[in-house]
């Protein structure tokens, strides 16, 4: 496992994962739960670097039934999804806590929004620096190098540092 950048802490049987444990992928995503014969098997949770998680029942390495929760607590629904569907464009936190007064727009689901480093973009799972084409976590850890398609999408659609509103004039 160490040769491919993964690690495992937990019960073993005949040198394979068996029982309960924690498997960490090279990306930092962690599986915590039951294993059998070297595979995820039973109840377990995948914890992603961005704070989201997938709780599932696994059978021979495959998720048979599960629930995905975004980092802000929004639970994904496979049917009757009514979040961000064109009729209701509020952020999840606005649905939970209500809308802000007119003139005090909420720019992201996180309020106040993250401060973006100079010259960078907030691409949802981290910051993107177009000069290096690298996406890092919000804590500065390397995530990936953006290809041409992702670079174009981020530059076209994501919030950038120099667009940030640093305050408002109450007299206007």
C-alpha positions, -999 to 999 in steps of 0.1 A, spaced: 0 0 0 28 24 9 42 20 -26 10 35 -42 6 62 -16 -22 46 4 -21 35 41 -42 13 64 -46 12 101 -68 -16 115 -75 -53 118 -57 -78 95 -62 -114 88 -37 -133 67 -21 -100 57 -53 -85 43 -78 -59 57 -103 -78 78 -125 -63 106 -126 -26 112 -100 0 101 -91 32 83 -79 32 47 -64 64 34 -61 70 -4 -33 90 -19 -57 119 -24 -64 121 14 -98 106 11 -104 82 40 -126 51 44 -135 43 80 -154 11 86 -157 -26 81 -135 -47 58 -134 -83 47 -109 -102 26 -90 -70 17 -121 -51 6 -146 -26 20 -174 -48 33 -202 -39 58 -209 -4 71 -183 23 63 -179 60 55 -158 77 29 -146 111 42 -135 135 14 -109 163 17 -135 190 10 -156 179 41 -182 159 23 -189 122 31 -205 91 17 -220 67 42 -227 33 28 -232 -4 31 -205 -21 11 -204 -56 -3 -171 -70 -17 -158 -35 -24 -189 -21 -40 -213 4 -24 -248 -12 -23 -267 15 -6 -255 49 7 -260 86 14 -238 114 2 -237 146 23 -220 178 11 -196 196 34 -223 220 45 -246 192 56 -269 192 25 -279 155 18 -280 145 -18 -314 131 -29 -316 108 -59 -353 116 -64 -373 147 -59 -342 169 -58 -353 204 -52 -320 222 -45 -306 246 -71 -331 234 -97 -338 266 -116 -368 275 -94 -350 280 -62 -314 293 -66 -307 300 -29 -276 286 -12 -282 258 12 -273 280 41 -298 305 29 -325 278 29 -316 268 64 -310 303 79 -331 326 56 -321 353 31 -300 383 40 -315 418 37 -316 435 3 -282 450 -6 -262 424 15 -259 396 -10 -244 363 0 -217 355 -25 -211 319 -15 -227 292 7 -201 301 33 -208 335 49 -186 354 51 -169 339 20 -133 326 21 -106 352 14 -91 342 -19 -53 346 -23 -42 374 -47 -44 364 -84 -63 331 -76 -98 317 -80 -121 298 -56 -131 267 -76 -152 250 -49 -128 225 -36 -99 248 -32 -80 277 -47 -67 278 -83 -36 297 -93 -37 303 -131 0 311 -132 9 276 -120 -23 259 -131 -24 242 -96 -55 237 -74 -47 235 -37 -70 228 -8 -82 257 13 -54 249 37 -27 249 10 -23 212 2 -18 202 -34 -49 187 -50 -43 186 -88 -30 203 -119 -58 217 -140 -60 207 -177 -70 232 -204 -107 224 -200 -107 229 -162 -86 261 -165 -110 276 -190 -140 267 -168 -125 281 -136 -114 314 -153 -149 318 -169 -171 308 -139 -154 310 -105 -151 338 -80 -117 355 -82 -98 374 -56 -100 408 -73 -139 406 -75 -142 404 -38 -164 430 -21 -144 442 9 -173 462 25 -202 484 17 -210 520 20 -240 524 43 -246 560 29 -253 548 -6 
